[in-house]
């Protein structure tokens, strides 16, 4: 498995984890038991940060690849 496909797969799993943590957060708030614990409140931030960096990598990958091809021609 190449590095690019591994990063794509990791990004997909992080998006699933992010979605689950956001749903858990909404359920906790929706139950109306006061303020949710900090662990529940801040749990979506770690997958979101990881998705930011992997998404930026995948976004910039075509531009870096085309730059190297044009300079070698």
CHARMM-style PDB file with segment names, atoms N, HN, CA, C and O in Angstrom:
ATOM      1  N   UNK     1       0.854  -1.173   0.000  1.00  0.00      PROA
ATOM      2  CA  UNK     1       0.000   0.000   0.000  1.00  0.00      PROA
ATOM      3  C   UNK     1       0.902   1.240   0.000  1.00  0.00      PROA
ATOM      4  O   UNK     1       1.779   1.376   0.853  1.00  0.00      PROA
ATOM      5  N   UNK     2       0.684   2.123  -0.946  1.00  0.00      PROA
ATOM      6  HN  UNK     2      -0.028   2.012  -1.640  1.00  0.00      PROA
ATOM      7  CA  UNK     2       1.523   3.307  -1.047  1.00  0.00      PROA
ATOM      8  C   UNK     2       1.169   4.324   0.043  1.00  0.00      PROA
ATOM      9  O   UNK     2       0.129   4.229   0.694  1.00  0.00      PROA
ATOM     10  N   UNK     3       2.050   5.279   0.216  1.00  0.00      PROA
ATOM     11  HN  UNK     3       2.896   5.356  -0.313  1.00  0.00      PROA
ATOM     12  CA  UNK     3       1.848   6.289   1.250  1.00  0.00      PROA
ATOM     13  C   UNK     3       0.594   7.112   0.974  1.00  0.00      PROA
ATOM     14  O   UNK     3      -0.148   7.423   1.905  1.00  0.00      PROA
ATOM     15  N   UNK     4       0.346   7.465  -0.267  1.00  0.00      PROA
ATOM     16  HN  UNK     4       0.950   7.212  -1.023  1.00  0.00      PROA
ATOM     17  CA  UNK     4      -0.828   8.277  -0.593  1.00  0.00      PROA
ATOM     18  C   UNK     4      -2.131   7.545  -0.296  1.00  0.00      PROA
ATOM     19  O   UNK     4      -3.069   8.135   0.239  1.00  0.00      PROA
ATOM     20  N   UNK     5      -2.190   6.271  -0.639  1.00  0.00      PROA
ATOM     21  HN  UNK     5      -1.428   5.791  -1.074  1.00  0.00      PROA
ATOM     22  CA  UNK     5      -3.423   5.521  -0.361  1.00  0.00      PROA
ATOM     23  C   UNK     5      -3.590   5.285   1.131  1.00  0.00      PROA
ATOM     24  O   UNK     5      -4.717   5.233   1.624  1.00  0.00      PROA
ATOM     25  N   UNK     6      -2.479   5.140   1.864  1.00  0.00      PROA
ATOM     26  HN  UNK     6      -1.564   5.182   1.463  1.00  0.00      PROA
ATOM     27  CA  UNK     6      -2.559   4.979   3.307  1.00  0.00      PROA
ATOM     28  C   UNK     6      -3.096   6.257   3.956  1.00  0.00      PROA
ATOM     29  O   UNK     6      -3.912   6.192   4.876  1.00  0.00      PROA
ATOM     30  N   UNK     7      -2.642   7.409   3.480  1.00  0.00      PROA
ATOM     31  HN  UNK     7      -1.980   7.462   2.733  1.00  0.00      PROA
ATOM     32  CA  UNK     7      -3.122   8.682   4.031  1.00  0.00      PROA
ATOM     33  C   UNK     7      -4.593   8.880   3.709  1.00  0.00      PROA
ATOM     34  O   UNK     7      -5.348   9.366   4.552  1.00  0.00      PROA
ATOM     35  N   UNK     8      -5.012   8.516   2.512  1.00  0.00      PROA
ATOM     36  HN  UNK     8      -4.399   8.122   1.827  1.00  0.00      PROA
ATOM     37  CA  UNK     8      -6.437   8.623   2.161  1.00  0.00      PROA
ATOM     38  C   UNK     8      -7.299   7.745   3.061  1.00  0.00      PROA
ATOM     39  O   UNK     8      -8.342   8.182   3.548  1.00  0.00      PROA
ATOM     40  N   UNK     9      -6.866   6.521   3.279  1.00  0.00      PROA
ATOM     41  HN  UNK     9      -6.019   6.167   2.883  1.00  0.00      PROA
ATOM     42  CA  UNK     9      -7.620   5.606   4.134  1.00  0.00      PROA
ATOM     43  C   UNK     9      -7.657   6.121   5.572  1.00  0.00      PROA
ATOM     44  O   UNK     9      -8.701   6.059   6.221  1.00  0.00      PROA
ATOM     45  N   UNK    10      -6.540   6.624   6.072  1.00  0.00      PROA
ATOM     46  HN  UNK    10      -5.692   6.675   5.544  1.00  0.00      PROA
ATOM     47  CA  UNK    10      -6.474   7.177   7.413  1.00  0.00      PROA
ATOM     48  C   UNK    10      -7.397   8.390   7.535  1.00  0.00      PROA
ATOM     49  O   UNK    10      -8.067   8.562   8.553  1.00  0.00      PROA
ATOM     50  N   UNK    11      -7.430   9.224   6.504  1.00  0.00      PROA
ATOM     51  HN  UNK    11      -6.886   9.085   5.677  1.00  0.00      PROA
ATOM     52  CA  UNK    11      -8.305  10.400   6.487  1.00  0.00      PROA
ATOM     53  C   UNK    11      -9.775   9.974   6.532  1.00  0.00      PROA
ATOM     54  O   UNK    11     -10.581  10.606   7.216  1.00  0.00      PROA
ATOM     55  N   UNK    12     -10.122   8.927   5.822  1.00  0.00      PROA
ATOM     56  HN  UNK    12      -9.467   8.414   5.267  1.00  0.00      PROA
ATOM     57  CA  UNK    12     -11.503   8.428   5.848  1.00  0.00      PROA
ATOM     58  C   UNK    12     -11.891   7.935   7.234  1.00  0.00      PROA
ATOM     59  O   UNK    12     -12.984   8.236   7.715  1.00  0.00      PROA
ATOM     60  N   UNK    13     -11.008   7.180   7.881  1.00  0.00      PROA
ATOM     61  HN  UNK    13     -10.121   6.935   7.491  1.00  0.00      PROA
ATOM     62  CA  UNK    13     -11.319   6.674   9.218  1.00  0.00      PROA
ATOM     63  C   UNK    13     -11.392   7.805  10.236  1.00  0.00      PROA
ATOM     64  O   UNK    13     -12.191   7.747  11.170  1.00  0.00      PROA
ATOM     65  N   UNK    14     -10.578   8.820  10.066  1.00  0.00      PROA
ATOM     66  HN  UNK    14      -9.928   8.867   9.306  1.00  0.00      PROA
ATOM     67  CA  UNK    14     -10.652   9.973  10.970  1.00  0.00      PROA
ATOM     68  C   UNK    14     -11.971  10.723  10.775  1.00  0.00      PROA
ATOM     69  O   UNK    14     -12.525  11.264  11.732  1.00  0.00      PROA
ATOM     70  N   UNK    15     -12.470  10.755   9.543  1.00  0.00      PROA
ATOM     71  HN  UNK    15     -12.020  10.315   8.766  1.00  0.00      PROA
ATOM     72  CA  UNK    15     -13.763  11.411   9.319  1.00  0.00      PROA
ATOM     73  C   UNK    15     -14.897  10.637   9.972  1.00  0.00      PROA
ATOM     74  O   UNK    15     -15.852  11.236  10.467  1.00  0.00      PROA
ATOM     75  N   UNK    16     -14.800   9.303   9.979  1.00  0.00      PROA
ATOM     76  HN  UNK    16     -14.024   8.816   9.577  1.00  0.00      PROA
ATOM     77  CA  UNK    16     -15.799   8.491  10.677  1.00  0.00      PROA
ATOM     78  C   UNK    16     -15.730   8.759  12.179  1.00  0.00      PROA
ATOM     79  O   UNK    16     -16.760   8.945  12.827  1.00  0.00      PROA
ATOM     80  N   UNK    17     -14.524   8.778  12.727  1.00  0.00      PROA
ATOM     81  HN  UNK    17     -13.688   8.627  12.200  1.00  0.00      PROA
ATOM     82  CA  UNK    17     -14.350   9.052  14.149  1.00  0.00      PROA
ATOM     83  C   UNK    17     -14.833  10.449  14.512  1.00  0.00      PROA
ATOM     84  O   UNK    17     -15.453  10.639  15.559  1.00  0.00      PROA
ATOM     85  N   UNK    18     -14.554  11.424  13.657  1.00  0.00      PROA
ATOM     86  HN  UNK    18     -14.051  11.270  12.807  1.00  0.00      PROA
ATOM     87  CA  UNK    18     -15.027  12.792  13.888  1.00  0.00      PROA
ATOM     88  C   UNK    18     -16.553  12.845  13.912  1.00  0.00      PROA
ATOM     89  O   UNK    18     -17.141  13.491  14.779  1.00  0.00      PROA
ATOM     90  N   UNK    19     -17.188  12.171  12.967  1.00  0.00      PROA
ATOM     91  HN  UNK    19     -16.710  11.646  12.262  1.00  0.00      PROA
ATOM     92  CA  UNK    19     -18.647  12.160  12.914  1.00  0.00      PROA
ATOM     93  C   UNK    19     -19.238  11.528  14.169  1.00  0.00      PROA
ATOM     94  O   UNK    19     -20.216  12.033  14.719  1.00  0.00      PROA
ATOM     95  N   UNK    20     -18.652  10.433  14.618  1.00  0.00      PROA
ATOM     96  HN  UNK    20     -17.857  10.023  14.171  1.00  0.00      PROA
ATOM     97  CA  UNK    20     -19.150   9.769  15.830  1.00  0.00      PROA
ATOM     98  C   UNK    20     -19.003  10.679  17.040  1.00  0.00      PROA
ATOM     99  O   UNK    20     -19.915  10.750  17.863  1.00  0.00      PROA
ATOM    100  N   UNK    21     -17.881  11.375  17.168  1.00  0.00      PROA
ATOM    101  HN  UNK    21     -17.140  11.317  16.499  1.00  0.00      PROA
ATOM    102  CA  UNK    21     -17.691  12.247  18.326  1.00  0.00      PROA
ATOM    103  C   UNK    21     -18.623  13.451  18.293  1.00  0.00      PROA
ATOM    104  O   UNK    21     -19.083  13.903  19.341  1.00  0.00      PROA
ATOM    105  N   UNK    22     -18.904  13.972  17.112  1.00  0.00      PROA
ATOM    106  HN  UNK    22     -18.529  13.604  16.260  1.00  0.00      PROA
ATOM    107  CA  UNK    22     -19.855  15.086  17.019  1.00  0.00      PROA
ATOM    108  C   UNK    22     -21.257  14.617  17.389  1.00  0.00      PROA
ATOM    109  O   UNK    22     -21.978  15.327  18.090  1.00  0.00      PROA
ATOM    110  N   UNK    23     -21.651  13.444  16.933  1.00  0.00      PROA
ATOM    111  HN  UNK    23     -21.066  12.867  16.363  1.00  0.00      PROA
ATOM    112  CA  UNK    23     -22.966  12.905  17.287  1.00  0.00      PROA
ATOM    113  C   UNK    23     -23.059  12.667  18.785  1.00  0.00      PROA
ATOM    114  O   UNK    23     -24.085  12.965  19.397  1.00  0.00      PROA
ATOM    115  N   UNK    24     -21.994  12.129  19.385  1.00  0.00      PROA
ATOM    116  HN  UNK    24     -21.161  11.887  18.888  1.00  0.00      PROA
ATOM    117  CA  UNK    24     -21.988  11.922  20.837  1.00  0.00      PROA
ATOM    118  C   UNK    24     -22.111  13.247  21.569  1.00  0.00      PROA
ATOM    119  O   UNK    24     -22.784  13.336  22.596  1.00  0.00      PROA
ATOM    120  N   UNK    25     -21.472  14.258  21.052  1.00  0.00      PROA
ATOM    121  HN  UNK    25     -20.925  14.187  20.218  1.00  0.00      PROA
ATOM    122  CA  UNK    25     -21.554  15.587  21.648  1.00  0.00      PROA
ATOM    123  C   UNK    25     -22.978  16.131  21.557  1.00  0.00      PROA
ATOM    124  O   UNK    25     -23.498  16.680  22.528  1.00  0.00      PROA
ATOM    125  N   UNK    26     -23.594  15.983  20.415  1.00  0.00      PROA
ATOM    126  HN  UNK    26     -23.172  15.538  19.625  1.00  0.00      PROA
ATOM    127  CA  UNK    26     -24.966  16.480  20.241  1.00  0.00      PROA
ATOM    128  C   UNK    26     -25.956  15.712  21.104  1.00  0.00      PROA
ATOM    129  O   UNK    26     -26.898  16.299  21.637  1.00  0.00      PROA
ATOM    130  N   UNK    27     -25.755  14.419  21.246  1.00  0.00      PROA
ATOM    131  HN  UNK    27     -24.990  13.943  20.814  1.00  0.00      PROA
ATOM    132  CA  UNK    27     -26.634  13.616  22.101  1.00  0.00      PROA
ATOM    133  C   UNK    27     -26.492  14.055  23.550  1.00  0.00      PROA
ATOM    134  O   UNK    27     -27.488  14.180  24.262  1.00  0.00      PROA
ATOM    135  N   UNK    28     -25.270  14.289  23.988  1.00  0.00      PROA
ATOM    136  HN  UNK    28     -24.461  14.187  23.409  1.00  0.00      PROA
ATOM    137  CA  UNK    28     -25.034  14.714  25.353  1.00  0.00      PROA
ATOM    138  C   UNK    28     -25.678  16.072  25.620  1.00  0.00      PROA
ATOM    139  O   UNK    28     -26.267  16.279  26.680  1.00  0.00      PROA
ATOM    140  N   UNK    29     -25.572  16.987  24.680  1.00  0.00      PROA
ATOM    141  HN  UNK    29     -25.093  16.819  23.818  1.00  0.00      PROA
ATOM    142  CA  UNK    29     -26.188  18.310  24.840  1.00  0.00      PROA
ATOM    143  C   UNK    29     -27.712  18.186  24.755  1.00  0.00      PROA
ATOM    144  O   UNK    29     -28.435  18.857  25.491  1.00  0.00      PROA
ATOM    145  N   UNK    30     -28.188  17.334  23.864  1.00  0.00      PROA
ATOM    146  HN  UNK    30     -27.601  16.789  23.266  1.00  0.00      PROA
ATOM    147  CA  UNK    30     -29.624  17.169  23.672  1.00  0.00      PROA
ATOM    148  C   UNK    30     -30.329  16.534  24.855  1.00  0.00      PROA
ATOM    149  O   UNK    30     -31.535  16.716  25.023  1.00  0.00      PROA
ATOM    150  N   UNK    31     -29.608  15.800  25.669  1.00  0.00      PROA
ATOM    151  HN  UNK    31     -28.629  15.652  25.532  1.00  0.00      PROA
ATOM    152  CA  UNK    31     -30.230  15.178  26.833  1.00  0.00      PROA
ATOM    153  C   UNK    31     -30.569  16.217  27.905  1.00  0.00      PROA
ATOM    154  O   UNK    31     -31.374  15.953  28.799  1.00  0.00      PROA
ATOM    155  N   UNK    32     -29.967  17.370  27.815  1.00  0.00      PROA
ATOM    156  HN  UNK    32     -29.313  17.585  27.089  1.00  0.00      PROA
ATOM    157  CA  UNK    32     -30.312  18.454  28.719  1.00  0.00      PROA
ATOM    158  C   UNK    32     -29.909  18.232  30.155  1.00  0.00      PROA
ATOM    159  O   UNK    32     -30.624  18.651  31.065  1.00  0.00      PROA
ATOM    160  N   UNK    33     -28.800  17.595  30.379  1.00  0.00      PROA
ATOM    161  HN  UNK    33     -28.219  17.255  29.640  1.00  0.00      PROA
ATOM    162  CA  UNK    33     -28.334  17.347  31.745  1.00  0.00      PROA
ATOM    163  C   UNK    33     -27.294  18.376  32.173  1.00  0.00      PROA
ATOM    164  O   UNK    33     -26.375  18.041  32.920  1.00  0.00      PROA
ATOM    165  N   UNK    34     -27.414  19.571  31.734  1.00  0.00      PROA
ATOM    166  HN  UNK    34     -28.161  19.843  31.127  1.00  0.00      PROA
ATOM    167  CA  UNK    34     -26.423  20.586  32.071  1.00  0.00      PROA
ATOM    168  C   UNK    34     -25.285  20.568  31.072  1.00  0.00      PROA
ATOM    169  O   UNK    34     -25.450  20.144  29.928  1.00  0.00      PROA
ATOM    170  N   UNK    35     -24.132  21.031  31.514  1.00  0.00      PROA
ATOM    171  HN  UNK    35     -23.997  21.375  32.443  1.00  0.00      PROA
ATOM    172  CA  UNK    35     -22.965  21.074  30.641  1.00  0.00      PROA
ATOM    173  C   UNK    35     -22.370  19.682  30.485  1.00  0.00      PROA
ATOM    174  O   UNK    35     -22.206  18.963  31.471  1.00  0.00      PROA
ATOM    175  N   UNK    36     -22.046  19.299  29.255  1.00  0.00      PROA
ATOM    176  HN  UNK    36     -22.179  19.883  28.454  1.00  0.00      PROA
ATOM    177  CA  UNK    36     -21.401  17.996  29.062  1.00  0.00      PROA
ATOM    178  C   UNK    36     -19.966  18.033  29.600  1.00  0.00      PROA
ATOM    179  O   UNK    36     -19.372  19.107  29.698  1.00  0.00      PROA
ATOM    180  N   UNK    37     -19.416  16.886  29.942  1.00  0.00      PROA
ATOM    181  HN  UNK    37     -19.898  16.014  29.862  1.00  0.00      PROA
ATOM    182  CA  UNK    37     -18.025  16.857  30.415  1.00  0.00      PROA
ATOM    183  C   UNK    37     -17.059  17.354  29.343  1.00  0.00      PROA
ATOM    184  O   UNK    37     -17.344  17.265  28.149  1.00  0.00      PROA
ATOM    185  N   UNK    38     -15.927  17.873  29.775  1.00  0.00      PROA
ATOM    186  HN  UNK    38     -15.695  17.945  30.745  1.00  0.00      PROA
ATOM    187  CA  UNK    38     -14.948  18.406  28.826  1.00  0.00      PROA
ATOM    188  C   UNK    38     -14.445  17.348  27.861  1.00  0.00      PROA
ATOM    189  O   UNK    38     -14.133  17.656  26.710  1.00  0.00      PROA
ATOM    190  N   UNK    39     -14.365  16.111  28.314  1.00  0.00      PROA
ATOM    191  HN  UNK    39     -14.618  15.861  29.249  1.00  0.00      PROA
ATOM    192  CA  UNK    39     -13.912  15.042  27.430  1.00  0.00      PROA
ATOM    193  C   UNK    39     -14.845  14.903  26.225  1.00  0.00      PROA
ATOM    194  O   UNK    39     -14.383  14.711  25.100  1.00  0.00      PROA
ATOM    195  N   UNK    40     -16.131  14.998  26.457  1.00  0.00      PROA
ATOM    196  HN  UNK    40     -16.506  15.155  27.371  1.00  0.00      PROA
ATOM    197  CA  UNK    40     -17.107  14.896  25.362  1.00  0.00      PROA
ATOM    198  C   UNK    40     -17.084  16.162  24.523  1.00  0.00      PROA
ATOM    199  O   UNK    40     -17.185  16.098  23.298  1.00  0.00      PROA
ATOM    200  N   UNK    41     -16.953  17.300  25.164  1.00  0.00      PROA
ATOM    201  HN  UNK    41     -16.871  17.353  26.159  1.00  0.00      PROA
ATOM    202  CA  UNK    41     -16.996  18.570  24.443  1.00  0.00      PROA
ATOM    203  C   UNK    41     -15.830  18.727  23.484  1.00  0.00      PROA
ATOM    204  O   UNK    41     -16.013  19.158  22.345  1.00  0.00      PROA
ATOM    205  N   UNK    42     -14.626  18.378  23.939  1.00  0.00      PROA
ATOM    206  HN  UNK    42     -14.477  18.028  24.864  1.00  0.00      PROA
ATOM    207  CA  UNK    42     -13.425  18.599  23.137  1.00  0.00      PROA
ATOM    208  C   UNK    42     -12.978  17.376  22.346  1.00  0.00      PROA
ATOM    209  O   UNK    42     -11.960  17.437  21.657  1.00  0.00      PROA
ATOM    210  N   UNK    43     -13.697  16.284  22.425  1.00  0.00      PROA
ATOM    211  HN  UNK    43     -14.524  16.234  22.985  1.00  0.00      PROA
ATOM    212  CA  UNK    43     -13.289  15.070  21.720  1.00  0.00      PROA
ATOM    213  C   UNK    43     -13.262  15.208  20.195  1.00  0.00      PROA
ATOM    214  O   UNK    43     -12.439  14.540  19.569  1.00  0.00      PROA
ATOM    215  N   UNK    44     -14.102  16.026  19.554  1.00  0.00      PROA
ATOM    216  HN  UNK    44     -14.770  16.569  20.063  1.00  0.00      PROA
ATOM    217  CA  UNK    44     -13.991  16.139  18.090  1.00  0.00      PROA
ATOM    218  C   UNK    44     -12.755  16.887  17.604  1.00  0.00      PROA
ATOM    219  O   UNK    44     -12.444  16.836  16.414  1.00  0.00      PROA
ATOM    220  N   UNK    45     -12.047  17.576  18.483  1.00  0.00      PROA
ATOM    221  HN  UNK    45     -12.300  17.617  19.450  1.00  0.00      PROA
ATOM    222  CA  UNK    45     -10.944  18.415  18.028  1.00  0.00      PROA
ATOM    223  C   UNK    45      -9.734  17.624  17.540  1.00  0.00      PROA
ATOM    224  O   UNK    45      -9.095  18.029  16.569  1.00  0.00      PROA
ATOM    225  N   UNK    46      -9.406  16.524  18.177  1.00  0.00      PROA
ATOM    226  HN  UNK    46      -9.925  16.195  18.966  1.00  0.00      PROA
ATOM    227  CA  UNK    46      -8.252  15.738  17.745  1.00  0.00      PROA
ATOM    228  C   UNK    46      -8.454  15.140  16.347  1.00  0.00      PROA
ATOM    229  O   UNK    46      -7.577  15.298  15.497  1.00  0.00      PROA
ATOM    230  N   UNK    47      -9.583  14.456  16.076  1.00  0.00      PROA
ATOM    231  HN  UNK    47     -10.295  14.328  16.767  1.00  0.00      PROA
ATOM    232  CA  UNK    47      -9.764  13.968  14.697  1.00  0.00      PROA
ATOM    233  C   UNK    47      -9.844  15.110  13.681  1.00  0.00      PROA
ATOM    234  O   UNK    47      -9.403  14.956  12.542  1.00  0.00      PROA
ATOM    235  N   UNK    48     -10.397  16.239  14.080  1.00  0.00      PROA
ATOM    236  HN  UNK    48     -10.756  16.365  15.006  1.00  0.00      PROA
ATOM    237  CA  UNK    48     -10.490  17.376  13.168  1.00  0.00      PROA
ATOM    238  C   UNK    48      -9.106  17.916  12.824  1.00  0.00      PROA
ATOM    239  O   UNK    48      -8.848  18.264  11.672  1.00  0.00      PROA
ATOM    240  N   UNK    49      -8.222  17.988  13.803  1.00  0.00      PROA
ATOM    241  HN  UNK    49      -8.433  17.706  14.739  1.00  0.00      PROA
ATOM    242  CA  UNK    49      -6.865  18.462  13.543  1.00  0.00      PROA
ATOM    243  C   UNK    49      -6.115  17.500  12.628  1.00  0.00      PROA
ATOM    244  O   UNK    49      -5.401  17.930  11.722  1.00  0.00      PROA
ATOM    245  N   UNK    50      -6.274  16.209  12.863  1.00  0.00      PROA
ATOM    246  HN  UNK    50      -6.854  15.859  13.599  1.00  0.00      PROA
ATOM    247  CA  UNK    50      -5.618  15.211  12.009  1.00  0.00      PROA
ATOM    248  C   UNK    50      -6.161  15.300  10.589  1.00  0.00      PROA
ATOM    249  O   UNK    50      -5.405  15.211   9.621  1.00  0.00      PROA
ATOM    250  N   UNK    51      -7.477  15.476  10.468  1.00  0.00      PROA
ATOM    251  HN  UNK    51      -8.091  15.549  11.254  1.00  0.00      PROA
ATOM    252  CA  UNK    51      -8.086  15.589   9.140  1.00  0.00      PROA
ATOM    253  C   UNK    51      -7.634  16.857   8.425  1.00  0.00      PROA
ATOM    254  O   UNK    51      -7.544  16.871   7.197  1.00  0.00      PROA
ATOM    255  N   UNK    52      -7.349  17.918   9.170  1.00  0.00      PROA
ATOM    256  HN  UNK    52      -7.423  17.907  10.168  1.00  0.00      PROA
ATOM    257  CA  UNK    52      -6.858  19.142   8.549  1.00  0.00      PROA
ATOM    258  C   UNK    52      -5.514  18.890   7.866  1.00  0.00      PROA
ATOM    259  O   UNK    52      -5.310  19.280   6.716  1.00  0.00      PROA
ATOM    260  N   UNK    53      -4.607  18.238   8.579  1.00  0.00      PROA
ATOM    261  HN  UNK    53      -4.772  17.921   9.513  1.00  0.00      PROA
ATOM    262  CA  UNK    53      -3.274  18.013   8.018  1.00  0.00      PROA
ATOM    263  C   UNK    53      -3.275  16.980   6.899  1.00  0.00      PROA
ATOM    264  O   UNK    53      -2.582  17.160   5.898  1.00  0.00      PROA
ATOM    265  N   UNK    54      -4.040  15.902   7.049  1.00  0.00      PROA
ATOM    266  HN  UNK    54      -4.603  15.756   7.862  1.00  0.00      PROA
ATOM    267  CA  UNK    54      -4.092  14.918   5.969  1.00  0.00      PROA
ATOM    268  C   UNK    54      -4.826  15.479   4.755  1.00  0.00      PROA
ATOM    269  O   UNK    54      -4.452  15.196   3.616  1.00  0.00      PROA
ATOM    270  N   UNK    55      -5.869  16.273   4.994  1.00  0.00      PROA
ATOM    271  HN  UNK    55      -6.173  16.503   5.919  1.00  0.00      PROA
ATOM    272  CA  UNK    55      -6.578  16.901   3.887  1.00  0.00      PROA
ATOM    273  C   UNK    55      -5.731  17.921   3.162  1.00  0.00      PROA
ATOM    274  O   UNK    55      -5.784  18.014   1.936  1.00  0.00      PROA
ATOM    275  N   UNK    56      -4.944  18.692   3.907  1.00  0.00      PROA
ATOM    276  HN  UNK    56      -4.901  18.616   4.904  1.00  0.00      PROA
ATOM    277  CA  UNK    56      -4.043  19.657   3.275  1.00  0.00      PROA
ATOM    278  C   UNK    56      -2.988  18.941   2.446  1.00  0.00      PROA
ATOM    279  O   UNK    56      -2.637  19.392   1.355  1.00  0.00      PROA
ATOM    280  N   UNK    57      -2.483  17.828   2.960  1.00  0.00      PROA
ATOM    281  HN  UNK    57      -2.767  17.462   3.846  1.00  0.00      PROA
ATOM    282  CA  UNK    57      -1.510  17.037   2.201  1.00  0.00      PROA
ATOM    283  C   UNK    57      -2.115  16.546   0.890  1.00  0.00      PROA
ATOM    284  O   UNK    57      -1.499  16.668  -0.169  1.00  0.00      PROA
ATOM    285  N   UNK    58      -3.331  15.987   0.965  1.00  0.00      PROA
ATOM    286  HN  UNK    58      -3.832  15.888   1.825  1.00  0.00      PROA
ATOM    287  CA  UNK    58      -3.956  15.471  -0.250  1.00  0.00      PROA
ATOM    288  C   UNK    58      -4.320  16.599  -1.207  1.00  0.00      PROA
ATOM    289  O   UNK    58      -4.287  16.410  -2.423  1.00  0.00      PROA
ATOM    290  N   UNK    59      -4.667  17.772  -0.675  1.00  0.00      PROA
ATOM    291  HN  UNK    59      -4.694  17.925   0.313  1.00  0.00      PROA
ATOM    292  CA  UNK    59      -5.000  18.906  -1.530  1.00  0.00      PROA
ATOM    293  C   UNK    59      -3.769  19.428  -2.263  1.00  0.00      PROA
ATOM    294  O   UNK    59      -3.846  19.762  -3.445  1.00  0.00      PROA
ATOM    295  N   UNK    60      -2.648  19.500  -1.578  1.00  0.00      PROA
ATOM    296  HN  UNK    60      -2.585  19.229  -0.617  1.00  0.00      PROA
ATOM    297  CA  UNK    60      -1.444  20.060  -2.181  1.00  0.00      PROA
ATOM    298  C   UNK    60      -0.656  19.065  -3.026  1.00  0.00      PROA
ATOM    299  O   UNK    60       0.214  19.468  -3.798  1.00  0.00      PROA
ATOM    300  N   UNK    61      -0.943  17.793  -2.895  1.00  0.00      PROA
ATOM    301  HN  UNK    61      -1.650  17.465  -2.268  1.00  0.00      PROA
ATOM    302  CA  UNK    61      -0.196  16.768  -3.608  1.00  0.00      PROA
ATOM    303  C   UNK    61      -0.183  16.955  -5.131  1.00  0.00      PROA
ATOM    304  O   UNK    61       0.887  16.831  -5.726  1.00  0.00      PROA
ATOM    305  N   UNK    62      -1.309  17.245  -5.793  1.00  0.00      PROA
ATOM    306  HN  UNK    62      -2.178  17.346  -5.309  1.00  0.00      PROA
ATOM    307  CA  UNK    62      -1.246  17.434  -7.252  1.00  0.00      PROA
ATOM    308  C   UNK    62      -0.424  18.650  -7.666  1.00  0.00      PROA
ATOM    309  O   UNK    62       0.221  18.631  -8.714  1.00  0.00      PROA
ATOM    310  N   UNK    63      -0.439  19.701  -6.860  1.00  0.00      PROA
ATOM    311  HN  UNK    63      -0.962  19.716  -6.008  1.00  0.00      PROA
ATOM    312  CA  UNK    63       0.305  20.904  -7.208  1.00  0.00      PROA
ATOM    313  C   UNK    63       1.801  20.698  -7.069  1.00  0.00      PROA
ATOM    314  O   UNK    63       2.577  21.201  -7.882  1.00  0.00      PROA
ATOM    315  N   UNK    64       2.207  19.971  -6.057  1.00  0.00      PROA
ATOM    316  HN  UNK    64       1.577  19.563  -5.396  1.00  0.00      PROA
ATOM    317  CA  UNK    64       3.629  19.685  -5.875  1.00  0.00      PROA
ATOM    318  C   UNK    64       4.105  18.750  -6.979  1.00  0.00      PROA
ATOM    319  O   UNK    64       5.211  18.909  -7.495  1.00  0.00      PROA
ATOM    320  N   UNK    65       3.275  17.780  -7.342  1.00  0.00      PROA
ATOM    321  HN  UNK    65       2.376  17.652  -6.923  1.00  0.00      PROA
ATOM    322  CA  UNK    65       3.650  16.850  -8.403  1.00  0.00      PROA
ATOM    323  C   UNK    65       3.776  17.511  -9.754  1.00  0.00      PROA
ATOM    324  O   UNK    65       4.688  17.185 -10.514  1.00  0.00      PROA
ATOM    325  N   UNK    66       2.874  18.444 -10.081  1.00  0.00      PROA
ATOM    326  HN  UNK    66       2.132  18.708  -9.464  1.00  0.00      PROA
ATOM    327  CA  UNK    66       2.944  19.106 -11.380  1.00  0.00      PROA
ATOM    328  C   UNK    66       4.091  20.092 -11.435  1.00  0.00      PROA
ATOM    329  O   UNK    66       4.651  20.317 -12.508  1.00  0.00      PROA
ATOM    330  N   UNK    67       4.457  20.683 -10.318  1.00  0.00      PROA
ATOM    331  HN  UNK    67       4.002  20.501  -9.446  1.00  0.00      PROA
ATOM    332  CA  UNK    67       5.573  21.615 -10.295  1.00  0.00      PROA
ATOM    333  C   UNK    67       6.870  20.877 -10.618  1.00  0.00      PROA
ATOM    334  O   UNK    67       7.704  21.386 -11.367  1.00  0.00      PROA
ATOM    335  N   UNK    68       7.042  19.702 -10.066  1.00  0.00      PROA
ATOM    336  HN  UNK    68       6.365  19.289  -9.458  1.00  0.00      PROA
ATOM    337  CA  UNK    68       8.259  18.942 -10.344  1.00  0.00      PROA
ATOM    338  C   UNK    68       8.315  18.477 -11.791  1.00  0.00      PROA
ATOM    339  O   UNK    68       9.398  18.408 -12.371  1.00  0.00      PROA
ATOM    340  N   UNK    69       7.184  18.161 -12.378  1.00  0.00      PROA
ATOM    341  HN  UNK    69       6.304  18.217 -11.906  1.00  0.00      PROA
ATOM    342  CA  UNK    69       7.166  17.710 -13.767  1.00  0.00      PROA
ATOM    343  C   UNK    69       7.479  18.853 -14.730  1.00  0.00      PROA
ATOM    344  O   UNK    69       8.152  18.637 -15.738  1.00  0.00      PROA
ATOM    345  N   UNK    70       7.001  20.070 -14.437  1.00  0.00      PROA
ATOM    346  HN  UNK    70       6.454  20.245 -13.619  1.00  0.00      PROA
ATOM    347  CA  UNK    70       7.228  21.182 -15.342  1.00  0.00      PROA
ATOM    348  C   UNK    70       8.665  21.669 -15.267  1.00  0.00      PROA
ATOM    349  O   UNK    70       9.183  22.157 -16.271  1.00  0.00      PROA
ATOM    350  N   UNK    71       9.325  21.562 -14.138  1.00  0.00      PROA
ATOM    351  HN  UNK    71       8.904  21.165 -13.322  1.00  0.00      PROA
ATOM    352  CA  UNK    71      10.704  22.027 -14.040  1.00  0.00      PROA
ATOM    353  C   UNK    71      11.690  21.061 -14.687  1.00  0.00      PROA
ATOM    354  O   UNK    71      12.783  21.462 -15.087  1.00  0.00      PROA
ATOM    355  N   UNK    72      11.307  19.792 -14.792  1.00  0.00      PROA
ATOM    356  HN  UNK    72      10.419  19.466 -14.468  1.00  0.00      PROA
ATOM    357  CA  UNK    72      12.229  18.819 -15.377  1.00  0.00      PROA
ATOM    358  C   UNK    72      12.117  18.758 -16.904  1.00  0.00      PROA
ATOM    359  O   UNK    72      12.951  18.125 -17.551  1.00  0.00      PROA
ATOM    360  N   UNK    73      11.104  19.402 -17.489  1.00  0.00      PROA
ATOM    361  HN  UNK    73      10.426  19.916 -16.964  1.00  0.00      PROA
ATOM    362  CA  UNK    73      10.889  19.313 -18.942  1.00  0.00      PROA
ATOM    363  C   UNK    73      11.717  20.285 -19.720  1.00  0.00      PROA
ATOM    364  OT1 UNK    73      11.637  20.319 -20.948  1.00  0.00      PROA
TER     365      UNK     73
END
